[in-house]
Amino acid sequence: MLEKRQFGLGLRKPHYRDFLGGTDAVPVDFVEVISENFMVDGGRPLHVLMRVRERHPVALHGVSMSAGSADGVRDDYLGRLRALVDMIDPIFVSDHLSWSRFERFSSHDLLPLPYTREALDVVCANIHRAQDVLGRTMLIENPSTYLSLPGDMTEWEFLDAICGRTGCGLLLDVNNIYVSASNHGFAAQAYLSGIPADRVCQIHLAGHSQGRELLIDTHDKPVPDPVWSLYASALERVGPVATMIERDDDIPPLCDLLAELDVARDIAQGNLRRAA
Amino acid sequence: MTLTALQRDFRSWLTGEATDAAARFGKRALPGLAVYLNNYRGQLMACLAESFATVRAWLGDTVFDGAAATHIDRLPPHSWTLDAYALEFPDTLEVLYPDDPEVGDLARLERGLGRALVGRDAESLGLAAMAHVDWSAAILELVPTFSLLPVTTNAAAIWSAIAAEQTPPGAAVLDVPALIAVWRREDSPTFRTLGPTEASAIFMVLDGRTFGDICAMIADEVGEEEGSQVAGNLLGRWIGEGMIERIAS
């Protein structure tokens, strides 16, 4: 039997009407929203979220915490996020193993970290600070990366160390593993073997694009077959956890994403049957 | 390389395509650096295009994209929210188009509407709030999303035509500068050009003057008898259009 809240979708503007209208709730166990889109003073975005919240549990997924910033996380950001957390009571609060801000510069992109002991100290201090302000543990997501920086450990060893030192959980993005494995030439299965499986609380699935030399995490296509295969492997490793599909560009009708989510359900059910 | 040095170099690459900074990442990093640069600029371009869709329609895609690229070169983002990045784009447009003042007016109007969209919610002004009010002593409080925008051009008419997918009028400078009121009515940002009497009355509201003072000002302008009617019409319109959050005595 799968746990409740097992399969979700990202709540995106083109689907607001689907989620708000009708007498039947959209058949998902939770929705995930980009936190920053709702860290506002008021207006329609928050009104929509509060109404969706009446039907579905909500996960908050951030892109601007900048957990890897050498000069720390910003208190004004954390204060805003805490206010949203208090309003929504989310099932998860997550952000990325990356940095986007340095001094007064905010890139609004998820930039790569070197997996060094120095960076580990910085990231852990920032996550500790964030968890203190938020009053709860966070999930940290593995990123897609496009260059490999010299370091002391692998990404999965780095994530393992973060979880051990901060108590945070993992949001495992299976597509990001696939993209980074392709870009940097490591084995995705080795990644799955190296992560602390018991800390994985959520899985992301998405599509990607082939760039000139590298795979790019574009979230503009259906989940491709190799990522579905890796998802099956991930479930064997971590067991049944909440899974959601991210689609941020070329967003199709909701029914298409629900059909993709059914594929995830089938794979998870198959895994459970094999395990039984 | 320390984390601080790495992040400083990355910033130099993204904001200025600094080749010395890129070289410190090594030759093998160049394809990846190109991806990050493309992502960075693409994200900011998309933010500006979405925030200023009406300005984009007015200028045309090619001209708008050129202006957006200039803005990205001129002003790297510094806030955690992309909403903040759009706020300074009207300043860049005014620098780029000093002889086309409608561009700056249109951009500042679109920025004002964007701000109103996510501004603080107003408390609803129920009928009970208007019972037993001593109007001569009443002080009106405008909704928190209310702002005034001075314009010298017909930007409001251009905006309305583009929003209605009609052919916009040609740009024109107004005979006298005008004030546009911008606010959010329920969930929808809205705006209206104020006439001179209404503009004076709104300034008095913003100054915390009583409705009695406003009536007296209008009476001085148009006469005692017509003044009461004009003041009453303005009050009814403000309440009906959701401009007023609270009436205090």
Interface residues (C-beta under 8 A of the other chain):
Chain A: E36 M39 V40 D41 G42 G43 R44 P45 L46 H47 S64 S66 G68 S69 A70 D71 R74 D76 Y77 W99 R101 F102 E103 R104 F105 S106 S107 H108 D109 L111 P112 L113 P114 T116 E118 A119 V122 T145 Y146 L147 S148 L149 P150 N183 G211 R212 E213 L214 I216
Chain B: M1 T2 L3 T4 L6 Q7 R8 F10 R11 L14 T15 F25 R28 A29 P31 G32 L33 V35 Y36 N39 Y40 Q43 L44 C47 P76 P77 H78 S79 W80 T81 L82 D83 Y85 A116 L117 V118 G119 R120 D121 P144 T145 R184 D187
